[in-house]
Amino acid sequence: MIDAIELADVLRNAAKAEIVPRFRRLDSSAIRQKSEAIDLVTEADEAAERAIKAEVSRRWPEALFVGEESVAADESLLDELDRADLAVVVDPVDGTANFAAGLPLFATMAAVVSRGETVAGIIYDPMGDDWVMAEKGGGAWMRRPDGSAERLAIAPPPALEQMVGTVSITFLPQDSKPRILQNLAKVRVTANYRVAGHDYRLLAAGHTHFAAYNKLMPWDHLGGTLIVQEAGGYAARFDGSPYLPSQRSGGLLLAADRNTWDLLRREIFTL
């Protein structure tokens, strides 16, 4: 099995070598558009993924490596993930649009999947130089390079009108998007930071009360969902079914507990 702390160090080393030195130092030739104007890739994404893949292959050769940029070149990796006994799923730069714009809000993320189940999640913040991470059954933790660690816990839910949450509005279904945006007026604050990794960090650490997404790529959500669950939160797709590594659609709502999830689904996320 893969040691999560060792994998966390792999992410940190790659970020320090390939991502941080390029922050606010990219020229236009180092940034490319993928599917649309808000879907970007930079040479930092690609270099960091190559570095992480090389280390994962060296340390854990039995593990399938599934990276965001690798899948962009070979979509069949997603089918292999569904069948793999062991896999490492990586987003080298989560929040690439922020990174490319010079905003210091991005993350390097990994999840370990064993036979169709997420068993570890890691979200590294290159700017803060720390990790939020979890292993299944072991709680969620903030860890720092000096070895210190702090256990994380979801905040108790307030009344609906006092809730603070993050919502990725970009990929909400077009037919229900206006209604959801109107419903969001029922809560105190909603934000869209364009970086799922920091949404998950905020929720697991008790700074927000919910998070919602519609597009479900595994590198964006597997690790963060496990972290939130290990911090005491509740997560399910919009139809109430569990979110699994094999699923790429159906939306995702995370909250403090099942009752809060039901309330948010009924009052806000009426698809």
C-alpha positions as CSV (number, residue, x, y, z in Angstrom):
1,M,0.0,0.0,0.0
2,I,1.1,3.6,-0.6
3,D,2.3,5.6,2.3
4,A,0.3,8.8,2.3
5,I,2.9,10.9,4.0
6,E,5.6,9.8,1.6
7,L,3.2,10.6,-1.3
8,A,2.6,14.0,0.3
9,D,6.4,14.7,0.2
10,V,6.4,13.8,-3.5
11,L,3.8,16.4,-4.2
12,R,5.7,19.0,-2.2
13,N,9.0,18.3,-3.9
14,A,7.4,18.6,-7.4
15,A,5.6,21.8,-6.5
16,K,8.8,23.4,-5.1
17,A,10.8,22.3,-8.2
18,E,8.3,22.9,-11.0
19,I,5.4,25.1,-9.9
20,V,6.5,27.7,-7.4
21,P,9.5,28.9,-9.5
22,R,7.1,29.5,-12.4
23,F,4.5,31.4,-10.4
24,R,4.0,34.9,-11.9
25,R,6.9,34.1,-14.3
26,L,5.0,32.5,-17.2
27,D,5.0,34.2,-20.6
28,S,2.2,33.7,-23.0
29,S,3.8,30.8,-24.8
30,A,3.8,28.8,-21.5
31,I,0.0,28.9,-21.2
32,R,-2.4,27.1,-23.5
33,Q,-6.1,26.8,-23.8
34,K,-7.6,23.2,-23.8
35,S,-11.3,22.8,-24.2
36,E,-12.3,26.5,-23.7
37,A,-11.0,29.8,-22.6
38,I,-11.4,29.0,-18.9
39,D,-9.8,25.5,-19.3
40,L,-6.0,26.2,-19.3
41,V,-2.8,24.2,-19.0
42,T,0.6,25.7,-18.3
43,E,4.1,24.3,-18.5
44,A,4.0,24.1,-14.7
45,D,1.1,21.7,-14.8
46,E,2.9,19.5,-17.3
47,A,6.4,19.6,-15.6
48,A,5.0,18.9,-12.2
49,E,2.9,16.0,-13.4
50,R,5.9,14.5,-15.1
51,A,7.9,14.8,-11.9
52,I,5.2,13.3,-9.7
53,K,4.6,10.5,-12.2
54,A,8.3,9.6,-12.3
55,E,8.5,9.4,-8.5
56,V,5.2,7.4,-8.2
57,S,6.5,4.9,-10.8
58,R,9.8,4.6,-9.0
59,R,8.4,4.1,-5.5
60,W,5.1,2.3,-6.3
61,P,5.5,0.6,-9.7
62,E,2.4,-1.5,-9.2
63,A,0.2,1.6,-9.1
64,L,-1.6,3.0,-12.1
65,F,-0.9,6.7,-12.5
66,V,-3.8,8.9,-13.6
67,G,-3.0,12.6,-13.9
68,E,-5.1,15.3,-15.3
69,E,-2.7,16.1,-18.1
70,S,-2.0,12.4,-18.8
71,V,-5.8,11.9,-19.3
72,A,-5.9,14.9,-21.7
73,A,-3.5,12.9,-23.9
74,D,-5.1,9.5,-23.3
75,E,-8.7,9.3,-22.1
76,S,-8.5,5.5,-21.8
77,L,-6.7,6.0,-18.5
78,L,-10.1,6.7,-16.9
79,D,-11.3,3.3,-17.9
80,E,-8.1,1.7,-16.5
81,L,-8.8,3.6,-13.2
82,D,-12.2,1.8,-12.9
83,R,-10.4,-1.6,-13.1
84,A,-7.2,-0.9,-11.2
85,D,-6.3,-2.7,-8.0
86,L,-4.2,0.4,-7.0
87,A,-4.0,3.8,-8.5
88,V,-2.7,7.3,-7.8
89,V,-4.8,10.1,-9.2
90,V,-3.1,13.5,-9.4
91,D,-4.0,17.1,-10.3
92,P,-0.6,18.8,-10.5
93,V,-2.0,22.4,-10.4
94,D,-5.6,22.6,-9.3
95,G,-6.8,26.1,-10.0
96,T,-4.7,26.6,-13.2
97,A,-6.6,29.7,-14.2
98,N,-5.7,31.3,-10.9
99,F,-2.1,30.2,-11.2
100,A,-1.9,31.6,-14.7
101,A,-3.4,34.9,-13.6
102,G,-0.9,35.3,-10.8
103,L,-3.4,34.6,-8.0
104,P,-1.8,32.7,-5.1
105,L,-4.8,30.3,-4.7
106,F,-4.0,26.9,-6.2
107,A,-3.1,23.4,-5.0
108,T,-1.4,20.2,-5.9
109,M,-3.6,17.2,-5.1
110,A,-3.5,13.4,-5.1
111,A,-5.8,10.5,-4.2
112,V,-5.0,6.9,-3.7
113,V,-7.7,4.5,-5.0
114,S,-7.7,0.8,-4.1
115,R,-10.1,-1.5,-6.0
116,G,-12.7,1.2,-6.7
117,E,-12.5,3.0,-3.3
118,T,-10.7,6.2,-2.3
119,V,-8.4,5.3,0.6
120,A,-6.2,8.5,0.9
121,G,-6.4,12.1,-0.1
122,I,-3.8,14.9,-0.1
123,I,-4.2,18.6,-0.9
124,Y,-0.9,20.5,-0.8
125,D,-0.9,24.3,-0.8
126,P,2.4,25.4,-2.4
127,M,2.0,29.0,-1.1
128,G,1.3,28.0,2.5
129,D,3.6,24.9,2.4
130,D,1.3,22.6,4.2
131,W,-1.0,19.7,3.5
132,V,-4.6,18.8,4.4
133,M,-4.8,15.0,4.1
134,A,-6.7,11.9,5.2
135,E,-6.5,8.2,5.1
136,K,-9.7,6.2,5.3
137,G,-10.6,5.6,8.9
138,G,-7.8,7.8,10.3
139,G,-9.4,11.3,10.4
140,A,-8.5,14.4,8.5
141,W,-5.3,16.4,9.4
142,M,-3.5,19.6,8.7
143,R,0.2,18.6,8.4
144,R,3.3,20.8,8.2
145,P,6.9,20.1,7.0
146,D,8.2,20.3,10.6
147,G,6.1,17.2,11.5
148,S,3.4,19.0,13.4
149,A,-0.2,18.0,12.8
150,E,-3.6,19.2,13.8
151,R,-6.8,17.2,13.5
152,L,-9.6,18.8,11.4
153,A,-13.3,18.9,12.1
154,I,-16.3,20.1,10.2
155,A,-18.1,23.1,11.8
156,P,-21.5,22.6,13.4
157,P,-24.1,23.7,10.9
158,P,-25.9,27.0,11.6
159,A,-29.4,28.0,10.4
160,L,-29.7,28.1,6.6
161,E,-29.6,31.9,6.4
162,Q,-26.3,31.9,8.3
163,M,-24.5,29.3,6.2
164,V,-21.3,30.0,4.2
165,G,-20.4,27.8,1.3
166,T,-18.5,27.4,-2.0
167,V,-20.3,26.6,-5.2
168,S,-18.7,25.8,-8.6
169,I,-21.3,27.6,-10.7
170,T,-19.5,27.2,-14.0
171,F,-20.8,23.7,-14.8
172,L,-24.2,23.8,-13.2
173,P,-26.9,22.5,-15.6
174,Q,-28.1,25.4,-17.8
175,D,-31.8,24.7,-17.3
176,S,-31.5,24.8,-13.5
177,K,-28.7,27.3,-13.1
178,P,-30.8,30.5,-12.8
179,R,-33.0,28.8,-10.2
180,I,-30.0,27.6,-8.1
181,L,-28.4,31.1,-8.3
182,Q,-31.6,32.6,-7.0
183,N,-31.9,30.0,-4.3
184,L,-28.3,30.9,-3.1
185,A,-29.8,34.2,-1.8
186,K,-31.1,32.1,1.1
187,V,-27.7,31.5,2.6
188,R,-25.3,34.1,4.1
189,V,-22.3,33.9,1.8
190,T,-21.4,31.9,-1.3
191,A,-18.0,32.0,-3.1
192,N,-16.4,30.5,-6.2
193,Y,-12.6,30.4,-5.8
194,R,-12.1,28.4,-9.0
195,V,-10.0,25.8,-7.1
196,A,-11.7,22.8,-5.6
197,G,-8.7,22.0,-3.4
198,H,-9.1,25.1,-1.3
199,D,-12.9,24.6,-1.1
200,Y,-12.2,21.2,0.5
201,R,-9.6,22.6,2.8
202,L,-12.0,25.3,4.0
203,L,-14.8,22.9,4.6
204,A,-12.7,20.3,6.4
205,A,-11.2,22.9,8.6
206,G,-14.6,24.3,9.7
207,H,-14.5,27.6,7.9
208,T,-17.4,26.9,5.6
209,H,-20.5,24.8,5.8
210,F,-21.0,23.3,2.4
211,A,-19.6,22.9,-1.1
212,A,-21.2,21.9,-4.4
213,Y,-20.0,20.8,-7.8
214,N,-21.5,19.4,-11.0
215,K,-18.5,18.3,-13.1
216,L,-16.8,15.3,-11.4
217,M,-13.4,14.7,-12.7
218,P,-11.6,12.3,-10.3
219,W,-8.5,14.4,-9.8
220,D,-10.6,17.3,-8.6
221,H,-12.8,15.5,-6.1
222,L,-11.7,12.1,-4.9
223,G,-9.2,13.2,-2.3
224,G,-11.1,16.2,-1.1
225,T,-14.3,14.2,-0.6
226,L,-12.5,11.7,1.6
227,I,-10.9,14.5,3.6
228,V,-14.3,16.1,4.3
229,Q,-15.8,12.8,5.2
230,E,-12.9,12.0,7.6
231,A,-13.4,15.4,9.2
232,G,-16.9,14.4,10.0
233,G,-18.8,15.7,7.0
234,Y,-21.4,14.1,4.7
235,A,-21.0,13.8,0.9
236,A,-23.3,12.4,-1.8
237,R,-24.2,13.0,-5.4
238,F,-27.3,15.1,-6.0
239,D,-29.5,11.9,-6.3
240,G,-28.3,10.9,-2.8
241,S,-26.0,8.1,-3.9
242,P,-22.4,7.8,-2.7
243,Y,-19.7,9.4,-4.8
244,L,-17.2,6.8,-6.1
245,P,-14.1,6.9,-8.2
246,S,-15.9,5.4,-11.2
247,Q,-18.5,8.3,-11.4
248,R,-18.0,11.3,-13.6
249,S,-21.4,12.9,-13.5
250,G,-24.4,13.4,-11.2
251,G,-23.1,16.4,-9.2
252,L,-21.7,16.4,-5.7
253,L,-22.9,18.1,-2.5
254,L,-20.9,18.1,0.7
255,A,-22.2,19.4,4.1
256,A,-21.8,19.0,7.8
257,D,-24.2,16.1,8.2
258,R,-27.0,14.3,6.4
259,N,-29.7,16.6,7.8
260,T,-27.9,19.7,6.5
261,W,-27.3,17.9,3.2
262,D,-31.0,17.3,2.9
263,L,-31.8,20.9,3.7
264,L,-29.4,22.3,1.1
265,R,-30.6,19.8,-1.5
266,R,-34.2,20.8,-0.9
267,E,-33.8,24.5,-0.5
268,I,-30.9,25.4,-2.8
269,F,-29.9,22.7,-5.2
270,T,-33.3,22.1,-6.9
271,L,-32.2,20.7,-10.2
